[in-house]
Amino acid sequence: MKFKDAQTYAIHKFDTDEFLNDIKEEDDTMLNHLPLLKKMNEKGFITHNSQAGSKTKGISVINNKPYLTEERAFIEGFMSYKQAVLFLKNMNLYTDKNAVNVYISDNPKFLNSELDVPLTITTQNNETKVETHMPLYLPINTINLFKKEHKINRNEDVLYVICWDPIWNRDASKKDGLFTDVFKHI
């Protein structure tokens, strides 16, 4: 599909039971953020993945010890090239968030997860472990798979954009949150 058609498809997805059930299963705290995420898609950012920047404390069911899990808010997806250029400039000039175009590389040196941005960490027994992370480089076959998932033609002039909040646990939909800034600068 052309980008505009893929955008219409993405917007419609937010209203399907299947999508809502997937969100509930994966992370039901994201349900509160869906209206803002849908608006981003309406403005031209076809979102692929995101998390809202939460903090969770608890007792591990594995070892019965306390833990702390912290998240950075992040969002990633496709924008038209022209829109992405202006968006990236504005996000990096006028916010305290990070926004980049994901570079495409099949060089294994750049695909090392140790070079990724940590997104979720868990601290237990004074040890911090990276639970999830985000690469700044992706192989072309992964980008093409994401395009296929979102029904975007391979030859569309789009960039894959990633944004993240450098501050842990900041709610993405609050006034100073990542999703709010992204929406404002699309």
VOBA-1610 file (N, C-alpha, C; in pm, whole numbers, padded with zeros to 5 digits, always signed):
BEGIN
Met+00083-00119+00000Met+00000+00000+00000Met+00088+00125+00000Lys+00033+00230-00051Lys+00096+00360-00037Lys+00091+00399+00111Phe+00177+00493+00151Phe+00185+00530+00292Phe+00050+00577+00346Lys-00021+00661+00271Lys-00151+00713+00317Lys-00251+00600+00341Asp-00251+00500+00254Asp-00342+00385+00271Asp-00301+00303+00393Ala-00171+00285+00412Ala-00121+00213+00529Ala-00156+00289+00657Gln-00152+00420+00649Gln-00189+00504+00764Gln-00336+00482+00800Thr-00423+00480+00702Thr-00566+00454+00726Thr-00585+00317+00790Tyr-00512+00218+00740Tyr-00516+00083+00796Tyr-00472+00085+00943Ala-00365+00157+00973Ala-00312+00165+01109Ala-00412+00231+01204Ile-00476+00337+01159Ile-00574+00408+01242Ile-00691+00316+01274His-00739+00245+01174His-00853+00153+01193His-00820+00043+01294Lys-00695-00002+01293Lys-00652-00110+01382Lys-00681-00078+01528Phe-00671+00048+01566Phe-00693+00088+01706Phe-00835+00059+01753Asp-00928+00044+01662Asp-01068+00021+01697Asp-01110-00125+01690Thr-01015-00215+01667Thr-01049-00356+01656Thr-01033-00428+01790Asp-01121-00525+01813Asp-01114-00604+01936Asp-00983-00682+01945Glu-00937-00732+01831Glu-00812-00809+01829Glu-00695-00724+01881Phe-00684-00601+01833Phe-00576-00512+01876Phe-00588-00482+02026Leu-00708-00448+02070Leu-00729-00416+02212Leu-00698-00536+02301Asn-00736-00655+02258Asn-00706-00775+02336Asn-00556-00802+02341Asp-00487-00778+02231Asp-00341-00794+02230Asp-00275-00699+02329Ile-00321-00575+02333Ile-00266-00476+02427Ile-00294-00518+02571Lys-00416-00563+02598Lys-00452-00608+02734Lys-00362-00721+02780Glu-00334-00815+02690Glu-00250-00929+02725Glu-00104-00889+02746Glu-00055-00801+02660Glu+00087-00765+02665Glu+00118-00667+02778Asp+00039-00560+02790Asp+00063-00458+02893Asp-00062-00372+02905Asp-00150-00410+02997Asp-00279-00340+03008Asp-00265-00194+03052Thr-00149-00155+03104Thr-00131-00014+03140Thr-00126+00074+03016Met-00098+00014+02900Met-00091+00092+02775Met-00229+00133+02725Leu-00335+00073+02776Leu-00470+00108+02732Leu-00499+00256+02752Asn-00448+00314+02860Asn-00469+00457+02888Asn-00402+00547+02785His-00303+00496+02716His-00226+00576+02622His-00275+00562+02477Leu-00366+00469+02453Leu-00410+00443+02316Leu-00472+00563+02245Pro-00553+00646+02312Pro-00608+00762+02240Pro-00499+00853+02182Leu-00393+00877+02259Leu-00284+00962+02210Leu-00205+00892+02099Leu-00183+00762+02114Leu-00113+00686+02010Leu-00193+00686+01880Lys-00323+00673+01890Lys-00408+00677+01770Lys-00397+00813+01701Lys-00395+00920+01781Lys-00381+01055+01724Lys-00248+01071+01651Met-00142+01008+01704Met-00012+01013+01636Met-00022+00949+01498Asn-00089+00835+01492Asn-00109+00768+01363Asn-00189+00855+01268Glu-00288+00925+01320Glu-00369+01015+01237Glu-00286+01130+01181Lys-00182+01171+01256Lys-00096+01281+01211Lys+00021+01235+01123Gly+00033+01103+01101Gly+00135+01057+01008Gly+00248+00974+01066Phe+00240+00935+01192Phe+00340+00848+01252Phe+00276+00711+01271Ile+00307+00618+01182Ile+00252+00483+01193Ile+00334+00410+01299Thr+00278+00398+01418Thr+00352+00343+01532Thr+00361+00192+01522His+00477+00141+01559His+00502-00003+01555His+00508-00062+01695Asn+00569+00009+01787Asn+00587-00043+01922Asn+00610+00075+02016Ser+00572+00056+02143Ser+00591+00164+02241Ser+00579+00109+02382Gln+00631+00185+02477Gln+00605+00161+02618Gln+00602+00296+02687Ala+00532+00302+02800Ala+00494+00432+02856Ala+00583+00485+02967Gly+00679+00408+03015Gly+00768+00460+03119Gly+00714+00445+03259Ser+00700+00321+03304Ser+00643+00297+03437Ser+00748+00239+03532Lys+00707+00227+03657Lys+00793+00174+03762Lys+00710+00072+03840Thr+00768-00047+03864Thr+00696-00153+03934Thr+00786-00210+04043Lys+00729-00221+04163Lys+00798-00288+04273Lys+00720-00414+04307Gly+00790-00515+04354Gly+00720-00637+04392Gly+00813-00737+04455Ile+00758-00854+04478Ile+00834-00967+04531Ile+00837-01074+04423Ser+00954-01121+04391Ser+00972-01220+04285Ser+00907-01352+04323Val+00832-01411+04230Val+00774-01543+04253Val+00881-01652+04237Ile+00993-01616+04178Ile+01101-01713+04156Ile+01186-01731+04281Asn+01230-01617+04342Asn+01320-01628+04457Asn+01268-01560+04583Asn+01144-01510+04577Asn+01078-01449+04693Asn+01154-01327+04747Lys+01228-01257+04661Lys+01303-01137+04701Lys+01243-01014+04633Pro+01258-00897+04696Pro+01203-00775+04636Pro+01279-00735+04509Tyr+01206-00673+04417Tyr+01266-00624+04293Tyr+01205-00489+04257Leu+01274-00417+04170Leu+01226-00290+04116Leu+01247-00295+03965Thr+01140-00277+03889Thr+01149-00272+03743Thr+01117-00130+03699Glu+01207-00073+03616Glu+01191+00064+03568Glu+01196+00066+03416Glu+01114+00155+03359Glu+01108+00168+03214Glu+01140+00309+03169Arg+01198+00317+03051Arg+01204+00442+02976Arg+01087+00437+02879Ala+01018+00547+02864Ala+00916+00553+02760Ala+00987+00551+02625Phe+00928+00481+02528Phe+00981+00483+02392Phe+00868+00463+02294Ile+00893+00501+02172Ile+00799+00478+02063Ile+00879+00465+01935Glu+00833+00378+01846Glu+00901+00359+01718Glu+00798+00332+01610Gly+00834+00371+01487Gly+00744+00347+01376Gly+00789+00421+01251Phe+00700+00427+01154Phe+00730+00485+01023Phe+00670+00623+01006Met+00745+00708+00937Met+00698+00840+00892Met+00743+00859+00749Ser+00670+00942+00677Ser+00719+00978+00544Ser+00853+01049+00563Tyr+00940+01036+00464Tyr+01073+01096+00474Tyr+01064+01245+00506Lys+00984+01316+00429Lys+00974+01462+00446Lys+00926+01499+00586Gln+00825+01430+00635Gln+00773+01459+00768Gln+00875+01422+00876Ala+00944+01311+00856Ala+01041+01265+00956Ala+01157+01362+00972Val+01203+01420+00864Val+01316+01514+00871Val+01281+01632+00962Leu+01165+01691+00942Leu+01123+01804+01025Leu+01095+01759+01168Phe+01031+01644+01183Phe+00999+01591+01315Phe+01126+01568+01397Leu+01225+01501+01339Leu+01349+01472+01411Leu+01420+01601+01452Lys+01422+01697+01362Lys+01484+01826+01393Lys+01415+01890+01514Asn+01283+01897+01510Asn+01208+01963+01617Asn+01216+01888+01749Met+01209+01757+01745Met+01219+01679+01870Met+01355+01701+01936Asn+01460+01703+01854Asn+01594+01716+01910Asn+01631+01859+01946Leu+01562+01958+01891Leu+01587+02097+01926Leu+01502+02145+02043Tyr+01377+02101+02049Tyr+01281+02163+02140Tyr+01231+02074+02253Thr+01287+01955+02267Thr+01248+01870+02380Thr+01374+01814+02445Asp+01354+01751+02559Asp+01466+01683+02625Asp+01466+01533+02595Lys+01396+01494+02488Lys+01386+01354+02447Lys+01484+01326+02333Asn+01507+01198+02309Asn+01594+01155+02199Asn+01507+01104+02085Ala+01539+01144+01963Ala+01467+01098+01845Ala+01568+01078+01733Val+01566+00959+01672Val+01663+00928+01567Val+01597+00848+01456Asn+01657+00857+01339Asn+01626+00769+01228Asn+01707+00641+01251Val+01643+00527+01240Val+01715+00400+01255Val+01793+00375+01128Tyr+01920+00348+01144Tyr+02006+00320+01030Tyr+01994+00173+00991Ile+02001+00149+00863Ile+01989+00013+00812Ile+02129-00038+00783Ser+02161-00153+00845Ser+02294-00211+00826Ser+02285-00361+00850Asp+02349-00437+00764Asp+02358-00581+00786Asp+02495-00618+00843Asn+02571-00518+00883Asn+02703-00541+00943Asn+02683-00593+01085Pro+02723-00717+01115Pro+02703-00774+01248Pro+02766-00691+01361Lys+02869-00616+01329Lys+02935-00531+01428Lys+02837-00430+01488Phe+02745-00379+01404Phe+02650-00279+01450Phe+02523-00340+01508Leu+02506-00470+01493Leu+02384-00536+01540Leu+02404-00602+01676Asn+02511-00568+01743Asn+02542-00621+01875Asn+02450-00556+01978Ser+02378-00635+02056Ser+02281-00580+02151Ser+02346-00495+02261Glu+02475-00510+02282Glu+02543-00427+02382Glu+02547-00281+02340Leu+02523-00253+02211Leu+02520-00115+02161Leu+02380-00055+02169Asp+02281-00134+02208Asp+02142-00089+02212Asp+02115+00005+02329Val+02003+00075+02320Val+01957+00164+02427Val+01875+00080+02526Pro+01915+00073+02654Pro+01834+00000+02752Pro+01698+00069+02772Leu+01592-00011+02772Leu+01457+00044+02788Leu+01390+00000+02918Thr+01418-00122+02960Thr+01359-00174+03084Thr+01470-00240+03164Ile+01479-00204+03291Ile+01579-00264+03379Ile+01510-00317+03505Thr+01569-00421+03561Thr+01521-00474+03688Thr+01638-00477+03784Thr+01615-00424+03903Thr+01717-00426+04008Thr+01670-00519+04119Gln+01758-00612+04155Gln+01731-00705+04263Gln+01864-00742+04326Asn+01868-00742+04458Asn+01992-00773+04531Asn+02108-00684+04486Asn+02082-00555+04468Asn+02181-00457+04424Asn+02242-00487+04288Glu+02177-00570+04208Glu+02221-00601+04072Glu+02117-00550+03975Thr+02163-00480+03872Thr+02072-00429+03770Thr+02090-00509+03642Lys+01977-00553+03588Lys+01977-00634+03467Lys+01893-00564+03360Val+01946-00555+03239Val+01870-00499+03127Val+01772-00605+03079Glu+01643-00572+03085Glu+01539-00666+03044Glu+01501-00649+02897Thr+01486-00523+02855Thr+01456-00495+02714Thr+01545-00382+02665His+01572-00383+02536His+01661-00283+02477His+01618-00256+02334Met+01668-00147+02279Met+01628-00104+02145Met+01751-00076+02061Pro+01758-00139+01943Pro+01872-00113+01855Pro+01855+00018+01779Leu+01966+00081+01747Leu+01965+00200+01663Leu+01998+00165+01518Tyr+02033+00039+01494Tyr+02058-00015+01360Tyr+01969-00137+01343Leu+01913-00153+01225Leu+01835-00273+01195Leu+01873-00326+01057Pro+01871-00458+01040Pro+01897-00513+00908Pro+01780-00482+00813Ile+01808-00474+00685Ile+01706-00441+00586Ile+01590-00539+00589Asn+01618-00668+00614Asn+01509-00765+00616Asn+01412-00739+00732Thr+01460-00686+00843Thr+01373-00651+00955Thr+01286-00531+00920Ile+01346-00429+00860Ile+01269-00312+00816Ile+01162-00354+00716Asn+01198-00441+00622Asn+01100-00488+00523Asn+00989-00569+00588Leu+01022-00646+00691Leu+00921-00721+00765Leu+00824-00626+00835Phe+00879-00520+00897Phe+00794-00420+00963Phe+00705-00350+00861Lys+00761-00317+00745Lys+00681-00254+00639Lys+00567-00346+00597Lys+00598-00473+00580Lys+00496-00570+00540Lys+00386-00579+00646Glu+00426-00582+00773Glu+00330-00589+00883Glu+00233-00470+00881His+00285-00354+00843His+00203-00232+00840His+00148-00202+00701Lys+00168-00297+00609Lys+00113-00285+00472Lys+00173-00169+00393Ile+00296-00133+00424Ile+00365-00024+00353Ile+00448-00085+00240Asn+00432-00034+00119Asn+00513-00080+00006Asn+00661-00068+00039Arg+00740-00163-00007Arg+00885-00160+00017Arg+00951-00035-00038Asn+00900+00017-00148Asn+00965+00131-00213Asn+00911+00267-00167Glu+00826+00269-00066Glu+00776+00397-00015Glu+00891+00476+00048Asp+00888+00607+00033Asp+00992+00695+00086Asp+00964+00725+00233Val+01000+00629+00318Val+00973+00641+00462Val+01101+00621+00542Leu+01098+00671+00663Leu+01205+00645+00759Leu+01146+00572+00879Tyr+01226+00486+00939Tyr+01187+00420+01063Tyr+01248+00503+01176Val+01161+00558+01259Val+01201+00654+01362Val+01185+00591+01500Ile+01281+00618+01586Ile+01275+00574+01725Ile+01292+00697+01815Cys+01207+00705+01916Cys+01216+00813+02016Cys+01215+00749+02154Trp+01294+00804+02245Trp+01291+00755+02382Trp+01319+00869+02478Asp+01271+00846+02599Asp+01288+00943+02707Asp+01414+00904+02784Pro+01509+00995+02802Pro+01630+00960+02877Pro+01602+00946+03028Ile+01487+00993+03072Ile+01452+00987+03214Ile+01368+00862+03240Trp+01411+00782+03335Trp+01340+00660+03371Trp+01207+00694+03438Asn+01105+00615+03409Asn+00975+00617+03478Asn+00891+00742+03454Arg+00924+00825+03357Arg+00842+00943+03331Arg+00723+00901+03243Asp+00604+00925+03292Asp+00481+00886+03222Asp+00474+00954+03086Ala+00465+00875+02981Ala+00474+00925+02844Ala+00359+01017+02804Ser+00243+01004+02869Ser+00127+01085+02831Ser+00110+01211+02916Lys+00194+01229+03015Lys+00185+01350+03098Lys+00234+01471+03018Lys+00218+01589+03076Lys+00252+01714+03009Lys+00396+01714+02954Asp+00490+01661+03030Asp+00631+01660+02987Asp+00675+01522+02937Gly+00578+01436+02906Gly+00609+01300+02865Gly+00643+01286+02717Leu+00700+01172+02685Leu+00744+01144+02548Leu+00630+01148+02447Phe+00520+01077+02476Phe+00411+01072+02379Phe+00354+01211+02353Thr+00345+01291+02458Thr+00295+01428+02443Thr+00386+01509+02352Asp+00516+01499+02374Asp+00612+01572+02289Asp+00610+01521+02145Val+00603+01391+02128Val+00599+01335+01992Val+00476+01387+01919Phe+00361+01380+01984Phe+00237+01427+01921Phe+00248+01574+01882Lys+00306+01653+01972Lys+00317+01797+01947Lys+00406+01827+01826His+00506+01746+01803His+00604+01778+01698His+00586+01700+01567Ile+00484+01616+01559Ile+00458+01546+01432Ile+00410+01648+01331
//
